[in-house]
C-alpha cells in the first residue's frame, strides 16, 4: 500500500532572515509565489516583506517582529508547497504546528491566501497591542523536569511537547531568564526562541474574542485536503474560530499527534517549514524499525535547490 504524504508546516520560532533566499533567486516558481504574497501583504504591513527578508539583516540576527514573521512564515511555506506540487509531490494530509495550522488551512483551500495573510497580520497586531511581553524557551530534556525542578518553572507554562527529550515553555521574560539560568546550573541544554509573545499560554487570553472575530469574518470552508490537528485531536472535522484559537492558545502536542498517526500506518513526513525542525522532531519519535520517513526541505544552511532535487529523487526512485 502506498504511503501517504504529510506536509508539515512549522510556526513561530522556525523563522530567520534570508530564509528561502537561494530558492527565491534560483527557482522561478518559488519566486513567482513569493512575489505574489508580497504584493498582497505589503499594503497590510506598510513595508515590502521581501526587502525585510532578503535585504539587510543576516541569518544570525534575531527575526522576532511578529508583524513580519507571521506573514513571512505563511508566504515561505505556501510558496514552497507550490514548488513541491510543481515537481509532482502532492500531500494526502496536512499538519500545522501552531501558526502552521493557519498555513495548512490556506494550502488546503479552507482559507484564501489573501485572507490567511490578513489573518496572521491581524493576530500579530492583536498580540502586540493586547498581550504582555513574553519569551519562549526550547528545552532538551524530558518535560518531567517541570515537576522535578518545579521552583525553576514558576510562572512558566508548557507551550509544546515535541518529542520525549524536547519541549517548549513560555512565560514572562524575567521568568524565562531565571529558568534558563537554573537549567544551565543543572547542565540541561536550552535555547531562547525568537518569539516575543506568550502563545499557547494564558498570557494571550486577553485577545481571545478579538481573534475569534477575525476568523468568523473569514468563515473558513472545508479543507480540500484533510488536516491533522497538532493538538493531538486527529483529523479536524470543522475548521472554525474556536479551533483556530485553540491552535494558538493551547499547548501543541506534536509528539502525541505523530505517535497517534504511526499507529495507523507508515507515512512520508515532509517538513515544508524554513528550518527543518519538524522533520527532526519526527526522526526522534520514529522507532528504529519504522517504515515511515521524514524529510526536511529548507534549512538555515542553504543548498535548498539541491534539497528539493534530493527529495524528489528519494520519493520517486525509491518508491517509499
KEROLUM-481960 format. One line per field, with one value per residue: residue number from 1; x, y, z of N, C-alpha, C, O in turn. Coordinates in steps of 0.05 Angstrom, whole numbers, plus 5000, padded with zeros to 4 digits. Atoms other than C-alpha are relative to their C-alpha. Layout:
num <- NUM ...
npx <- X ...
npy <- Y ...
npz <- Z ...
capx <- X ...
capy <- Y ...
capz <- Z ...
cpx <- X ...
cpy <- Y ...
cpz <- Z ...
opx <- X ...
opy <- Y ...
opz <- Z ...
! end
This chain:
num <- 1 2 3 4 5 6 7 8 9 10 11 12 13 14 15 16 17 18 19 20 21 22 23 24 25 26 27 28 29 30 31 32 33 34 35 36 37 38 39 40 41 42 43 44 45 46 47 48 49 50 51 52 53 54 55 56 57 58 59 60 61 62 63 64 65 66 67 68 69 70 71 72 73 74 75 76 77 78 79 80 81 82 83 84 85 86 87 88 89 90 91 92 93 94 95 96 97 98 99 100 101 102 103 104 105 106 107 108 109 110 111 112 113 114 115 116 117 118 119 120 121 122 123 124 125 126 127 128 129 130 131 132 133 134 135 136 137 138 139 140 141 142 143 144 145 146 147 148 149 150 151 152 153 154 155 156 157 158 159 160 161 162 163 164 165 166 167 168 169 170 171 172 173 174 175 176 177 178 179 180 181 182 183 184 185 186 187 188 189 190 191 192 193 194 195 196 197 198 199 200 201 202 203 204 205 206 207 208 209 210 211 212 213 214 215 216 217 218 219 220 221 222 223 224 225 226 227 228 229 230 231 232 233 234 235 236 237 238 239 240 241 242 243 244 245 246 247 248 249 250 251 252 253 254 255 256 257 258 259 260 261 262 263 264 265 266 267 268 269 270 271 272 273 274 275 276 277 278 279 280 281 282 283 284 285 286 287 288 289 290 291 292 293 294 295 296 297 298 299 300 301 302 303 304 305 306 307 308 309 310 311 312 313 314 315 316 317 318 319 320
npx <- 5017 4984 5000 5011 4981 5009 4986 5000 4994 4990 5010 4981 4975 4985 4994 4974 4995 4988 5012 5010 4988 4989 5023 5011 4982 4994 5023 5020 5026 4999 4999 5026 5019 4991 5007 5029 5006 4990 5019 5024 4996 4986 5018 5009 4979 4988 4972 4995 4991 4975 4977 4994 4987 4976 4982 4992 4991 4991 5014 4994 5015 5027 5023 5021 5022 5022 5014 4987 4994 5025 5005 4976 5002 5021 4992 4979 5010 5019 4985 4986 5019 5005 4977 5002 5022 4990 4982 5016 5003 5027 5006 5026 5008 4985 4999 4986 4991 5007 5007 5000 5027 5012 4987 5013 5027 4998 4992 5023 5022 5021 4997 4986 4974 5002 5013 4980 4980 5013 5005 4976 4993 5019 4992 4975 5006 5014 4980 4983 5015 5017 4989 4975 4975 4994 4978 5003 4975 5000 4984 4992 5002 5028 5016 5003 4984 5017 5008 4976 4990 5025 4995 4989 5021 5020 5009 4995 5020 4994 5012 5000 4985 4992 4992 4995 4978 5001 5026 4999 5015 5002 5005 4988 4971 4984 5003 4986 4972 4995 5002 4976 4977 5002 4996 4971 4986 5005 4989 5022 4998 5024 4995 5021 5011 5006 5029 5003 5028 5005 5019 5004 5002 5021 4991 5014 5029 5014 5008 5015 5024 4993 4990 5023 5016 4985 5004 5028 5003 4990 5018 4986 5016 4988 4975 5000 4981 5004 4980 4995 4997 4976 5008 5004 5029 5007 5008 5018 5026 5010 4980 5015 4986 4991 4977 4976 4991 4987 4974 4979 5002 4994 4974 4998 4992 4989 4992 5023 5012 4985 5003 5026 5000 4984 5015 5018 4985 4975 5005 4977 5003 4984 5000 5001 4991 4975 4977 4998 5002 5021 4989 4983 5017 5012 4979 4995 5023 5001 4985 4979 5011 5023 5000 5004 4977 5003 4982 5001 4995 4983 4985 4983 4973 5001 5002 5029 5006 4991 5018 5025 4993 4995 5026 5014 4987 5006 5028 5008 4982 5001 5028 5005
npy <- 4976 4975 4983 4973 4978 4979 4974 4988 4971 4991 4974 4981 5011 5013 4980 4986 4983 5013 5027 5004 4982 5015 5008 4976 4991 5021 5017 4981 5005 4990 4971 4991 5001 4981 4973 4998 4996 4973 4980 4999 4993 4974 4979 5006 4995 4975 5005 5023 5024 5010 4984 5007 5026 5005 4977 4988 5016 5027 5023 5002 4979 5009 4992 5005 4981 5017 4988 5009 5029 5014 5002 5012 5029 5009 4997 5020 5027 5002 5000 5025 5021 4997 5011 5029 5009 4998 5022 5025 5009 4991 5011 5013 4989 4976 4997 4976 4996 4972 4983 5017 5010 4981 5006 5024 4992 4986 5020 5018 4986 4992 4971 4990 4990 4972 5000 5012 4979 4980 5011 5002 4972 4991 5014 4987 4974 5005 5009 4978 4980 5010 5020 4991 5012 5027 5014 5029 5015 5028 5015 5026 5018 5010 4980 5007 4982 4978 5008 5004 4973 4984 4972 4986 4996 4982 4980 5009 5019 5018 4990 5020 5025 5006 5028 5006 4984 4972 4986 4971 4986 4972 4985 4973 5001 5004 5028 5017 4996 5014 5028 5008 4999 5023 5024 5001 5011 5029 5011 5007 4982 4986 4980 4979 4999 4973 4995 4980 5001 5025 5018 5026 4997 4981 4972 4989 5001 4974 4995 5023 4993 4985 5019 5016 4983 4998 5025 5002 4982 5015 5022 5021 5022 5026 5003 5020 5021 5004 4988 5013 4981 5004 5001 5028 5005 5014 4983 4978 5002 4974 4980 4976 4980 5013 5017 4985 4988 5021 5007 4982 4995 5024 5011 5018 5028 5012 5027 5017 5000 5018 5028 5009 5006 5024 5024 5006 5008 4986 4975 4984 4974 4979 4974 4978 4977 4990 5009 5029 5008 5020 5025 5010 5011 5026 5020 5008 5015 5025 5022 5008 5018 4988 4997 4972 4984 4971 4984 4970 4988 4977 4999 4976 5006 4997 5023 5005 5012 5028 5015 5007 5021 5024 5009 5011 5025 5019 5008 5013 5022 5021 5009 5004
npz <- 5000 5002 4976 5003 4997 4982 4999 4973 5001 4973 4990 4989 4989 5022 5020 4998 5023 5023 5005 5027 5020 5023 5017 5012 5021 5019 5008 5010 4988 4973 5001 5009 4978 4980 5010 4998 4972 4993 5010 4983 4971 4996 4990 4973 4980 5008 5005 5018 4985 5013 4991 4972 4999 5016 5002 4975 4977 5005 4987 4971 4985 4993 5016 4980 5001 5008 5022 5024 5000 5006 5029 5013 4998 5018 5028 5006 4999 5022 5025 5002 5007 5029 5014 4997 5018 5027 5007 4998 4972 4991 4973 4993 4974 4992 4971 4992 4972 4991 5023 5024 5005 5018 5026 5010 5009 5026 5020 5004 5012 4981 4998 5024 4994 4991 4974 4981 4994 4983 4973 4984 4994 4979 4974 4991 4989 4974 4981 4994 4985 4979 4982 4988 5012 4991 5014 5003 4995 5007 4980 5010 4978 4996 4986 4972 4983 4991 4973 4984 4993 5002 4993 5023 5020 4990 5019 5027 5009 5022 5025 5021 4995 5027 4999 4972 4987 5010 4996 5000 4980 5005 4976 5001 5006 4976 4991 5019 4995 4975 5006 5015 4982 4982 5016 5005 4976 4999 5025 5018 5023 5008 5020 5003 5028 5009 4997 4978 4990 4985 5012 4987 4971 4991 5005 5023 4996 5004 5028 5010 5015 5024 5020 5010 5018 5026 5014 5008 5023 5024 5003 5014 5011 4996 5014 5022 4991 4971 4982 4974 4978 4984 4972 4994 5002 5025 5022 4992 5013 5007 4995 4993 4983 4975 5005 5006 4975 4984 5012 4991 4972 4984 5006 5023 4992 5025 4994 4998 5026 5017 4990 5008 5028 5006 4993 5022 5024 5006 5014 5009 4988 5013 4985 5019 4986 5009 4985 4997 4972 4997 5010 4979 4978 5008 4999 4972 4991 5015 4990 5018 5021 5012 5029 5007 5007 4995 5017 5001 5027 4995 4975 4999 5011 5029 5019 5002 5026 4998 4982 5014 5019 4984 4991 5023 5007 4979 5001 5025 5008 4979 4996 4971
capx <- 5000 5027 5049 5011 5049 5041 5061 5081 5081 5121 5103 5137 5209 5228 5238 5303 5326 5346 5302 5288 5334 5370 5303 5279 5340 5343 5273 5223 5161 5182 5198 5131 5091 5135 5125 5050 5048 5090 5041 4984 5016 5058 4998 4978 5045 5064 5130 5160 5164 5217 5261 5254 5273 5328 5358 5399 5400 5435 5413 5445 5405 5340 5279 5225 5179 5113 5083 5134 5149 5076 5065 5137 5125 5059 5089 5151 5112 5056 5106 5147 5085 5072 5142 5133 5067 5102 5153 5097 5097 5024 5002 4949 4947 4967 4990 5009 5046 5015 5014 5027 4955 4934 4984 4954 4885 4908 4944 4882 4837 4797 4822 4843 4915 4896 4850 4905 4956 4907 4890 4962 4976 4914 4936 5004 4975 4928 4986 5029 4975 4938 4986 5044 5117 5138 5194 5197 5250 5263 5289 5327 5302 5240 5183 5182 5235 5179 5158 5228 5250 5182 5211 5251 5188 5149 5108 5125 5077 5085 5075 5093 5115 5156 5190 5210 5272 5247 5193 5179 5157 5134 5129 5148 5219 5246 5217 5246 5314 5312 5292 5349 5400 5375 5375 5447 5468 5436 5472 5406 5411 5361 5353 5314 5269 5257 5187 5164 5093 5064 5026 4999 4992 4943 4985 4946 4877 4861 4857 4814 4749 4781 4819 4756 4720 4775 4766 4690 4696 4734 4686 4733 4705 4720 4792 4803 4859 4848 4883 4913 4907 4974 4935 4930 4857 4861 4831 4798 4724 4708 4758 4724 4742 4744 4791 4840 4841 4857 4913 4950 4926 4933 4999 5020 5023 5065 5094 5026 5000 5056 5052 4978 4989 5042 4993 4952 5008 5072 5077 5124 5131 5155 5174 5152 5178 5241 5286 5272 5256 5192 5228 5279 5225 5193 5260 5268 5198 5205 5227 5289 5245 5193 5173 5159 5207 5218 5247 5267 5269 5295 5347 5389 5450 5427 5431 5355 5354 5394 5348 5287 5321 5343 5273 5243 5294 5282 5207 5204 5265 5259 5183 5179
capy <- 5000 5069 5111 5175 5240 5291 5364 5394 5470 5500 5561 5616 5602 5569 5634 5671 5727 5704 5641 5615 5665 5613 5588 5659 5674 5607 5578 5615 5582 5598 5670 5677 5657 5698 5759 5745 5740 5804 5842 5822 5832 5895 5942 5905 5915 5980 5950 5902 5833 5813 5872 5854 5782 5789 5859 5879 5832 5765 5696 5703 5765 5752 5756 5766 5822 5783 5833 5809 5738 5716 5734 5713 5642 5636 5663 5618 5555 5568 5583 5521 5477 5504 5485 5414 5408 5430 5374 5323 5318 5322 5316 5267 5301 5368 5384 5451 5469 5530 5585 5529 5507 5571 5556 5486 5518 5562 5505 5462 5516 5527 5599 5640 5663 5736 5722 5679 5735 5785 5739 5727 5802 5817 5765 5798 5866 5839 5805 5867 5912 5866 5817 5826 5813 5741 5694 5622 5571 5505 5453 5390 5344 5305 5350 5312 5361 5412 5372 5355 5428 5459 5522 5538 5533 5582 5628 5588 5545 5485 5510 5449 5376 5357 5290 5254 5297 5364 5412 5487 5532 5604 5658 5730 5747 5751 5682 5651 5682 5655 5587 5584 5604 5549 5497 5516 5500 5431 5421 5419 5449 5502 5555 5621 5623 5686 5696 5755 5734 5680 5638 5572 5601 5644 5705 5713 5704 5779 5775 5712 5743 5791 5734 5693 5752 5757 5683 5687 5745 5698 5640 5582 5527 5453 5437 5402 5362 5331 5369 5333 5371 5382 5387 5312 5311 5272 5299 5367 5360 5433 5489 5545 5604 5561 5511 5561 5598 5533 5521 5583 5583 5511 5473 5438 5362 5345 5283 5253 5272 5236 5175 5171 5174 5120 5072 5075 5060 5087 5157 5203 5266 5328 5390 5449 5498 5540 5505 5431 5428 5387 5335 5329 5321 5265 5229 5228 5199 5144 5076 5044 4994 5044 5045 5119 5171 5244 5296 5369 5415 5483 5496 5555 5521 5532 5484 5490 5474 5411 5391 5394 5351 5302 5298 5286 5232 5198 5196 5174 5129 5091 5085 5096
capz <- 5000 4981 5040 5049 5044 5100 5091 5158 5169 5226 5267 5306 5325 5259 5222 5206 5160 5090 5094 5025 4991 4949 4923 4911 4869 4833 4826 4783 4813 4884 4865 4829 4891 4939 4895 4894 4970 4976 4932 4977 5045 5034 5040 5104 5138 5103 5081 5030 5062 5011 5030 5103 5089 5038 5044 5103 5163 5166 5188 5257 5276 5314 5269 5322 5300 5295 5247 5196 5219 5216 5142 5125 5150 5114 5049 5052 5069 5019 4963 4980 4978 4908 4887 4914 4877 4813 4817 4829 4905 4928 5001 5024 5092 5121 5191 5222 5285 5319 5266 5216 5226 5191 5135 5129 5123 5066 5030 5038 5009 5072 5076 5015 5011 5019 5078 5110 5104 5132 5190 5211 5206 5248 5301 5303 5315 5369 5403 5400 5428 5475 5508 5555 5533 5538 5518 5495 5515 5480 5529 5510 5565 5587 5607 5673 5697 5703 5765 5787 5786 5798 5831 5769 5726 5769 5725 5663 5622 5577 5506 5465 5473 5412 5427 5490 5502 5475 5498 5498 5554 5553 5606 5623 5601 5672 5689 5626 5641 5712 5686 5635 5687 5733 5677 5660 5731 5723 5656 5619 5549 5528 5475 5474 5412 5370 5397 5440 5457 5502 5452 5478 5548 5588 5570 5505 5535 5532 5455 5451 5429 5380 5347 5341 5309 5256 5239 5238 5188 5141 5153 5134 5089 5090 5072 5005 5038 5107 5163 5223 5288 5322 5387 5384 5364 5298 5234 5242 5228 5227 5219 5257 5302 5365 5334 5306 5372 5408 5358 5381 5453 5477 5483 5419 5428 5368 5400 5415 5346 5310 5355 5341 5266 5268 5299 5235 5186 5154 5126 5088 5130 5092 5132 5090 5141 5134 5184 5182 5256 5249 5207 5262 5315 5275 5268 5343 5350 5297 5322 5291 5252 5229 5156 5159 5132 5150 5102 5111 5051 5072 5125 5151 5119 5047 4988 4981 4907 4919 4976 4931 4878 4931 4959 4890 4875 4941 4933 4861 4853 4919 4916 4991
cpx <- 5018 4998 4989 5021 4987 5018 4997 5009 5007 4989 5022 5024 5017 5010 5028 5002 5014 4988 4988 5013 5012 4978 4989 5017 5003 4977 4977 4972 4999 4999 4973 4981 5009 4993 4970 4992 5009 4981 4976 5005 5013 4982 4990 5020 5015 5030 5002 5010 5026 5024 5007 5015 5028 5019 5007 5010 5007 4986 5004 4986 4972 4978 4976 4978 4976 4984 5012 5004 4975 4995 5024 4998 4978 5009 5021 4988 4979 5015 5015 4981 4993 5023 4999 4978 5010 5017 4986 4996 4974 4995 4974 4988 5017 5000 5016 5007 4995 4991 4998 4973 4985 5011 4987 4972 5000 5008 4977 4976 4978 4999 5015 5027 4999 4988 5020 5021 4988 4996 5026 5011 4983 5007 5025 4994 4985 5019 5018 4986 4987 5011 5026 5025 5004 5024 4993 5027 4996 5020 5005 5001 4971 4984 4994 5016 4984 4990 5025 5012 4978 5005 5012 4979 4977 4993 5007 4979 5011 4986 5000 5017 5007 5009 5009 5021 5000 4973 5006 4983 4999 4993 5011 5030 5017 4998 5015 5030 5009 5001 5025 5025 5000 5006 5030 5015 4995 5010 4979 5000 4973 5007 4976 4992 4994 4970 4996 4972 4994 4979 5001 5000 4977 5008 4986 4970 4986 4991 4982 4976 5006 5012 4978 4983 5014 4995 4971 4995 5008 4981 5013 4981 5014 5026 4998 5018 4996 5023 5001 5005 5026 4995 4995 4972 4992 4994 4981 4974 4990 5020 4986 5017 5010 5024 5026 5010 5014 5027 5022 4999 5008 5027 4998 5009 5009 5008 4977 4986 5014 4998 4973 4998 5015 4986 4981 5015 5026 4994 5027 4994 5019 4997 5001 5007 5028 5025 5004 4996 4979 5009 5018 4984 4989 5022 5006 4976 4999 5017 5020 4989 4976 5003 4994 5026 4994 5021 4998 5003 5019 5016 5016 5027 5000 4997 4971 4993 5008 4982 4975 5005 5004 4974 4985 5012 4994 4972 4994 5018 4999 4972 4993 4972
cpy <- 5025 5016 5027 5021 5021 5024 5011 5029 5010 5028 5018 4986 4987 5019 5012 5018 4983 4972 4999 5017 4986 4991 5025 5009 4980 4983 5018 4997 5011 5031 5011 5002 5019 5028 5005 5005 5028 5022 5002 5011 5027 5022 4995 5008 5026 4997 4977 4977 4989 5016 4993 4973 4999 5024 5010 4979 4971 4979 5000 5021 4991 5012 4995 5021 4985 5012 4992 4970 4984 4997 4987 4969 4990 5002 4979 4972 4995 4998 4973 4977 5001 4988 4969 4989 5000 4977 4973 4989 5012 4989 4986 5012 5025 5002 5026 5000 5029 5016 4983 4988 5019 4996 4975 5006 5014 4980 4981 5014 5008 5030 5009 5011 5029 5002 4989 5020 5021 4990 4999 5028 5011 4987 5013 5026 4997 4992 5023 5020 4990 4979 5010 4987 4973 4989 4971 4987 4971 4985 4972 4981 4990 5022 4993 5018 5024 4994 4998 5026 5020 5030 5015 5008 5018 5022 4994 4978 4982 5010 4979 4976 4988 4972 4995 5016 5028 5012 5030 5011 5030 5014 5028 4998 4995 4971 4981 5003 4985 4970 4991 5000 4975 4974 4997 4988 4970 4986 4990 5021 5013 5022 5020 5001 5029 5006 5018 5000 4972 4983 4973 5002 5021 5029 5013 5000 5026 5004 4978 5008 5015 4982 4984 5016 5002 4974 4998 5018 4986 4977 4977 4978 4974 4997 4979 4977 4997 5012 4985 5021 4994 5003 4972 4990 4986 5019 5021 4997 5027 5021 5027 5018 4987 4983 5016 5016 4979 4993 5019 5005 4975 4989 4981 4972 4985 4971 4980 4998 4980 4971 4989 4992 4974 4974 4992 4992 5015 5024 5012 5028 5020 5026 5022 5027 5009 4988 4970 4989 4978 4973 4987 4988 4973 4978 4990 4983 4972 4978 4991 4982 5012 5001 5028 5014 5029 5016 5030 5009 5024 4997 5026 4996 5002 4974 4991 4987 4971 4983 4992 4977 4974 4988 4987 4973 4978 4989 4983 4976 4977 4990 4996 5007
cpz <- 5000 5026 4994 5006 5018 4997 5028 4998 5028 5006 5010 5013 4978 4980 5004 4975 4978 4994 4972 4978 4976 4981 4986 4976 4978 4991 4993 5013 5029 5000 4992 5024 5023 4992 5003 5029 5009 4991 5018 5028 5004 5009 5028 5021 4994 4995 4980 5016 4988 5008 5028 5002 4988 4998 5028 5020 4992 5016 5030 5017 5006 4983 5017 5000 4987 4977 4973 5000 4993 4969 4985 5001 4982 4971 4992 4997 4978 4973 4997 4994 4971 4984 5001 4982 4971 4992 5005 5028 5011 5028 5001 5025 5005 5030 5006 5029 5007 4976 4975 4995 4981 4972 4988 4989 4973 4978 4992 4987 5018 5004 4975 5009 5011 5028 5021 5008 5018 5028 5016 5007 5023 5027 5011 5013 5027 5022 5009 5019 5025 5019 5011 4987 5012 4984 4998 5002 4991 5018 4990 5024 5001 5014 5029 5018 5009 5028 5018 5009 5000 5007 4977 4979 5010 4980 4971 4993 4978 4975 4978 5009 4973 4996 5028 5014 4989 5005 5001 5022 4993 5027 4997 4997 5025 5011 4982 5004 5025 4995 4985 5017 5018 4985 4993 5023 5002 4975 4981 4977 4993 4981 5000 4970 4993 5000 5024 5012 5011 4988 5014 5030 5005 4994 4976 5003 4995 4971 4989 4982 4975 4979 4988 4981 4973 4984 4990 4975 4975 4994 4983 4989 5006 4983 4978 5006 5030 5016 5026 5021 5015 5030 5009 4998 4974 4978 5009 4985 4990 5008 5005 5019 5026 4996 4996 5024 5017 4989 5008 5030 5017 4994 4976 5010 4976 5004 5000 4972 4981 5009 4993 4971 4994 5007 4977 4975 4997 4982 4990 5011 4986 5015 4979 5013 4992 5013 5003 5028 5004 4989 5020 5023 4993 5001 5028 5011 4987 5014 4979 4977 4986 4970 4991 4996 5004 4984 5007 4972 5003 5026 5001 4987 4970 4985 4997 4974 4999 5016 4986 4980 5014 5010 4978 4992 5020 4998 4976 4992 5020 5005 5029 5005
opx <- 5037 4977 4994 5038 4964 5042 4975 5029 4991 4978 5046 5021 5041 5024 5039 4990 5030 4997 4973 5004 5009 4982 4983 5007 5010 4981 4966 4959 4979 4985 4965 4967 4992 4985 4961 4975 4994 4976 4965 4990 5011 4989 4984 5013 5033 5046 4983 5032 5043 5046 5031 5033 5046 5041 4990 5034 4996 4970 4986 4985 4959 4976 4964 4962 4976 4972 4998 5002 4977 4993 5021 5004 4982 5003 5019 4993 4979 5008 5016 4989 4989 5018 5005 4982 5003 5017 4999 4987 4973 5000 4954 4964 5039 4982 5038 4993 5008 4972 4984 4967 4968 4997 4980 4963 4982 4996 4975 4956 4957 4977 5034 5031 5012 4997 5020 5028 5001 5000 5025 5024 4993 5007 5028 5005 4990 5017 5024 4998 4982 4997 5040 5022 4998 5032 4976 5047 4978 5042 4986 5022 4954 4995 4982 5011 4992 4985 5024 5022 4980 4992 5006 4981 4956 5012 5008 4971 5027 4962 4984 5038 4989 5001 5012 5020 5021 4953 5029 4961 5016 4982 5023 5042 5037 5018 5027 5045 5030 5018 5037 5042 5021 5019 5041 5034 5012 5005 4982 4998 4953 5030 4953 5008 4988 4958 5007 4965 5006 4960 5021 5004 4966 4991 4986 4956 4963 4973 4978 4974 4992 5006 4977 4973 5000 4992 4966 4978 4997 4976 5005 4961 5035 5026 4985 5016 4997 5046 4981 5022 5030 5013 4988 4964 4968 5003 4962 4974 4979 5027 4979 5040 5032 5043 5046 5034 5036 5045 5046 5018 5021 5038 4979 5028 4997 5002 4978 4977 5002 4994 4971 4986 5006 4993 4971 5002 5035 4976 5048 4976 5043 4975 5021 5002 5041 5047 5024 5001 4983 5003 5019 4991 4990 5016 5012 4979 4990 5039 5018 5001 4961 5025 4994 5047 4972 5044 4976 5009 5041 5008 5021 5042 5021 4987 4964 4976 4994 4976 4964 4989 4995 4970 4973 4997 4989 4968 4979 5009 5003 4969 4981 4963
opy <- 5027 5020 5039 5018 5030 5023 5014 5036 5007 5042 5015 4966 4983 5012 5011 5012 4965 4959 5016 5017 4995 4993 5024 5018 4987 4965 5032 5017 5023 5044 5032 5022 5031 5045 5026 5022 5042 5041 5024 5027 5038 5037 5014 5016 5034 5015 4962 4979 4979 5005 4992 4970 4987 5021 5019 4972 4960 4986 4991 5018 4979 5037 4974 5021 4980 4997 4991 4958 4963 4975 4975 4956 4970 4984 4967 4958 4974 4981 4963 4959 4980 4975 4956 4968 4981 4968 4952 4966 5036 4965 4994 5012 5027 4992 5030 4988 5047 5010 4990 4979 5010 4998 4975 4995 5010 4981 4973 5000 5017 5041 4996 5018 5035 5017 4998 5023 5030 5005 5007 5031 5024 5001 5017 5032 5012 5001 5025 5030 5006 4970 5026 4967 4967 5000 4960 4997 4957 4994 4957 4973 5000 5035 5009 5019 5038 5012 5006 5028 5041 5047 5039 5028 5020 5035 5012 4963 4991 5014 4981 4979 4980 4959 5014 5020 5040 5000 5039 5002 5040 5001 5035 4979 4980 4960 4962 4983 4973 4956 4970 4982 4963 4956 4975 4973 4956 4963 4971 5045 5000 5030 5011 5002 5046 5011 5013 5019 4952 4975 4965 4982 5033 5046 5037 5008 5026 5020 4977 5000 5011 4986 4980 5005 5002 4976 4989 5011 4990 4971 4972 4972 4974 5005 4959 4955 5017 5010 4981 5038 4972 5002 4967 4970 4985 5042 5015 4998 5029 5025 5041 5013 4993 4983 5010 5020 4985 4985 5010 5017 4979 4994 4966 4970 4966 4954 4959 4976 4964 4953 4965 4972 4958 4953 4969 4985 5029 5023 5004 5042 5015 5037 5026 5048 4994 4992 4961 4965 4959 4952 4963 4967 4954 4956 4966 4969 4953 4984 4998 4980 4997 5004 5034 5006 5038 5009 5040 4993 5023 4981 5038 5016 4997 4954 4968 4969 4954 4960 4970 4959 4952 4964 4965 4954 4955 4965 4963 4958 4954 4970 4975 5006
opz <- 5015 5037 4973 5024 5013 5002 5038 4985 5046 4989 5002 5026 4982 4961 5026 4954 4984 4976 4964 4955 4954 4957 4962 4956 4955 4974 5010 5018 5037 5015 5002 5028 5036 5008 5010 5035 5023 5005 5022 5038 5026 5027 5043 5043 5009 5002 4977 5029 5003 5012 5035 5018 4999 4986 5043 5020 4974 5034 5045 5041 4989 4981 5016 5019 4963 4961 4952 4979 4980 4959 4964 4981 4968 4955 4971 4978 4966 4957 4975 4979 4959 4963 4981 4970 4956 4969 5004 5031 5017 5032 4988 5029 4995 5044 4995 5045 4997 4963 4956 4972 4965 4952 4964 4969 4957 4956 4969 4981 5009 5009 4967 5033 5031 5045 5044 5031 5036 5048 5040 5027 5041 5048 5035 5034 5046 5044 5033 5038 5044 5037 4999 4973 5036 4964 5013 4992 5001 5022 4983 5034 4986 5032 5043 5042 5028 5044 5041 5032 4986 4996 4974 4966 4997 4969 4954 5011 4961 4975 4959 5021 4958 4976 5044 5039 4987 4996 5003 5026 4978 5045 4977 5006 5023 5021 4992 5003 5025 5006 4992 5014 5023 4995 4993 5019 5014 4970 4967 4983 4993 4979 4997 4953 5011 4979 5046 5025 5002 5002 5025 5044 4987 4996 4974 4985 4986 4966 4964 4959 4954 4955 4963 4961 4952 4959 4967 4959 4953 4970 4961 5002 5019 4960 4982 4994 5044 5009 5039 5017 5024 5047 5032 5010 4968 4978 5024 4960 4968 5031 4987 5024 5035 5012 5008 5027 5028 5004 5008 5041 5038 4972 4973 5025 4967 4987 4987 4965 4968 4992 4986 4963 4978 4997 4977 4955 5016 4965 4999 5002 4985 5017 4966 5001 4976 5003 5013 5033 5019 5001 5024 5034 5009 5010 5031 5031 4999 5023 4955 4956 4973 4959 4967 5006 4999 4985 5009 4954 4994 5044 4980 4983 4958 4996 4995 4973 4988 5010 4990 4978 5005 5009 4981 4987 5013 5001 4978 4979 5012 5020 5035 5029
! end
